[in-house]
């Protein structure tokens, strides 16, 4: 539970203490290390026919990172059982900014359905203050008539040392605070509370995450995808 719920106050203090200053985007400045060159990592991107079919049937577009690459196919199967098509643009290691670039490109090329899932943010623990502007950019792209379901994050990578794990958790909480703040400003931004789900019961971190970040399979995958599906069904 140390890493699940113990540092939200610390993140709030960090965020409040830097609110008046320009964000620091220096590599390594936040204790979690430096973002890898993600462009060569695994990706899962729907073909044009699937994108257009999803748009025409007003399904769901999802923009994800490595969790989206891993869990996207299972999520698509769950949504298909509800008669909902899904098109994905997921790329391992990708932070929020290029994911929003992809959203903007699809909006221009295909138009957008009324439901967008943002499964990104875990790779922003390296520079957490970059997220707030991208949340606003996302909401500007989608407009007021569409709903964005944004999965919040939990990172405390177990393969790394305790100082990095604490930094990961602090930065995760900071990102989640930015998402919560965005939801207060935008009625059509729905937060999928993955971090809270993990923190709400003993042993969920160890059972539902395989490395302090990625969902275990099938337990973690089913739990996280289930939260997304429930949020979409709730409107």
Secondary structure by P-SEA (a helix, b strand, c coil): cccccccaaaaaaaaaaacccccccccccccccccccccccccccccaaaaaaaaaabbbbbbbcccccccaaaaaaaaaaacbbbbbbccccccaaaaaaaaaaaaaccccccbbbbcccccccccccccaaaaaaaaaaacccbbbbbbbbccccccccaaaaaaaaaaaaaaaaaaaaaaaaccccccccaaaaaacccaaaaaacccccccccaaaaaaaaaaaaaaaaac
